[in-house]
């Protein structure tokens, strides 16, 4: 039985703002709890939280509609299952200003930069419509490989999750609950920093969309086999969550026993507008073809 109430850890009215709860206040609350340490769990449960960061909140630089409701639901889920979740792994989208998917990387003949959400194609670059201001050969090579794979085109995103800024930090109320879990269960949070390669996008937590050298996080992929359940939630469902799941599936296609352990919390993730239908189709295919579970946070029993 928990001594600390949910409201003492999470203030749902403050989601998307700076948290007033100090880390040492959380430590005092956690010290009063007597939960068993994570390494005594018989059933091993991994929670993967993908990019629950300030810039993906509704008032962020790349805000995802309904993300505040997602945070409310996921923090309640984590609180209610604090004694059941063995390990929490979090991804942190982390960028610099000068990256291939930011406006500063490209210019037209008049020195104008592309506006956010501009698509830059191979034809655009070869015709001179857009020119990379540095690393021209590598930039074109990246776009060619993207288009050859047939999955995505290069999209210019608004500046977001710039390293060291408030936008790159974990959303405050979500941060409170995951650090409270770490303190009470003596479990180290796995924080996965992604997206720092200036010449690549990295939607998924496992590897970039394309890179000239191997960057796959095999250590994390192999660690998944230690768990009996893998719970996934995050932002945005249409991009970083979906791509993360697809990358895990790609690596484990011949291991259906692992894929059947994956549960996506549908009510704790939302899509970028315009991508809702394609995302729902992709999730249904993952369910049908690989046995991945699509559940609500209030339905799954741990």
N, C-alpha and C positions, 0 to 999 in steps of 0.2 A: 504494500500500500504506500503510495507516494505521500510524503508530508508536504511537499511544495505544490501549490496549486498552479494550474496552467497559466492563469492570469498573472502570477508572480514572475513568470518567465517571459511570456509573450503578451504584448499589448496589441491586439488586432487593429485598434484605432490608429496605431502609429506605423502600420505597414507602409513601406515606401518612403519613410522619413528616417532621420537619425535616431537610433535607439538611445533612450535615456538610461538604460540598464548598463551598469559598468561591469566589466568582466570579473572583478573581485567581489561584487555583489552576488553574481551567479555562483562564484566559488563558495561563498558562505552558505547559500541555499543548498548547494550540492553536498556540502559537508554533512548536512543533517540527514541525508538519505542513506539507506543501508541496502542498496541494490547489489546483487552479486556481480562481481567483475565479469567482463566480457568473455574471458577465457574459460569460464565455467559453463557457458552455454552448451547444451546438448545439441540443439538445432542451431546451426550457424546461419545468420541472416545478414545480408549485406544491403544497405540502402545507398543508392547512387543518386546524388542530387546534382543535376546538370545546370550550371550557369544561373543559379538563383542569386543574381547580382543586381545592384542598384540600377544600372543602365538598362536592364531588361524589365524593370518595373514600369507601371503605367505612366509615371512622370519622368522616366529616364530618357537618355539620348536615343535609345532604340526600344522604346516601350512596347511591351506586348499586352494587348487588351486582355483584361481579366486576370492578369498576373497577381494582383493583390488578393483575389479570391483563392487563387492557387496556393499562395503563401499561407493564408489562413487555414486551408484544409490540410496542407502538408505538415504544418507545425502541430496541428491537433493530432494528426496520424502519428507523428514521431513521439509526441508526449504520451499518447495512449499505448504505445508499443516500446517505451523506453527500455523496459526490462527484457524485451524480446530481440531487439536489433543489436547484433553483435558489433558490426563495424559500419561507420559512415564514410563514404568516399565522395568528395566534392570536386567538381571541375570549376576552374576559374578562367574564363575567357580573358586574355590579357594581351593588349596590343600597344604598338607605338603609333605615332602620327604618320610616319612614312612607311606605309605598307601597301601592297599591290591592290588591295580592295578599298583604299581610301582615296579621296579626291585629289590629294596632294601629289599622288604618284603619276598622274596623267595630265596632259595638256593638249589643246588643239593648236593649230598654226598661229592663232592670235594670242596665245597664252592663257586662254580660258580653261578652267578646270571643269571636269564633268560634275554635274550635280548628283547628290545621293540618289540611288536606285537606277542610275544609268547602267545599261548593259553594254559591255565592251567586247566586241567579237574579234575573231582573227581578221576578218575583212576590214574592220575599222582600223586595225593597227597597220595592216599591209597597205591600205590605201592612204594612210597618213591622217585619217580623221582624228585619231587619238595617238599620242606618242608618249611612251614612258620617259620620264625625265632622267632616269638612270636605269642601268641594267636592261637595255632595250631587247637584246637577244634573249635573255632569260625570261623577260616578261612575256614576249611573244610565245616562247616555248611553253610557258605555263598555260596560256590560253589555248594553244593547239592541243595540249594534252587533255585539258578539261573538255573541249568539244569532241575530241576523239573518243573519250570515254562515254559521251552522250548523256551524262547525268546533269551537268550544270553548265552555265555560262558565267563569265566573270561579272559579278554585280558590285557596283560601288555602294558601300554602306556608309551611313553617317558615322562620324567619329564616335566610338563607344568603347567602354572598358579600357581606357588608356591607363597603362600601368602607373600606379601611384595615386590615381584619382579616386574620389568618392564613388564614381560610377563603377569602378572595377571591384569594389569591395562587396562582400556578401550582404544581401539585404539584412537589415538589422535584427528583425524579429526571428528570421530564420537562423541567423548567426547565433542568437541567444539559445535556441533550443538545441542546435547541434553541439555547441560547446558545453551546454549543460549535460547532454548525453555523455560526452567525452569525460567530463569530471565525475559523473556518478558511476559510470561503468568502467572507468580506467582504460578506456579504449582510445587509441590515437586516431585522430581524424586524418584520413588520406586526402591531401589537397593536391589536385592535378592541375598544374598551370598549362594552358594550351593557347596556341594562336600567336606565338611570338616570331615565327619565321616571316620576314618581310616579303618573301616571294611566294607565299602560299596562304590560302584560306584553311581554317581548321574548324569545321563545324563539329565533327565527332570528337570524342575524347580519346580515341585510339590512335588516329593518324591524320595527317593533312590530306586535303583533296588530291594534291599531287605535290611531290617534292623530288628534287634531284638526287637526294640521298635518303637512305632508310631512316624513318623516324617513328616506326610503329612501336607502341608501348606494349611490348610482349610481356613484360613483367606483370602489368595489371591484367592483361588477358589471361595469363596462366593462373593468377591468383583467384580467379572466379570459381575455379573447380573446388575450392575449399568450402563453398557455401551450399546450403540446402535450399535457400531462397534468395533471389536477387530482385530487389524492389527498385524501380526507376521512376523518377519524376524530374521535372525541370522546365526550363525555357530555352528557346521556344520549341514547342512540340514539333513544328514543321521543319525545323532546321537542325539544331544541335542535338535535341533528344532523338529524333528519328535517325539522323546520320550515325549517332553513337550506337543505337541498337543495330542498325544495318551492318556496321563494322564488326560488332560482336558476333552477329549471325554469320557474316562472311568467314570469319576465322573459325567458327564452330559448326559449320554446315554438316559435318559428319559426326557431330556430338549432340544428337537430339536430346540426350539425357540432361545436358547443361541448359539448352535453350528452353526446355520445358520448366525450368526453375525460374524463369524471368517473368516478372509481373510489372506491367505498366500502369501507374496510377492515373487513369484518364482524367480525373477531376482535379489533378494537381499539375496540369500542364496545359498551355494554350498555344495556338498557332499564330504566326504573323498573318495579318489579313491578306486574302487572295490565295492562300495556300491551304485552306481548310479542307477542301474536297479531296485534293490529291493526297494529303496527309492521312485522312481517314481511310482512303483506299489502301494506302501502303500499310497502315496498321492492321487492317483486316486481312491483308495478304500474309503478314507476319504471323498472325493468329492461325490462319488456315494452314499455311505451309510449314510452319516451324513450331507450332504449339505454344507460342508466347501468349501469356494471359493478359487480357485487357480488363481491368477491374477498377472499381471506385474505391477510394481510400476507406470508406465506411463498410465495404463488403469483405475485404480480405482479412482473414483471421491468422494471426501469428501465434 
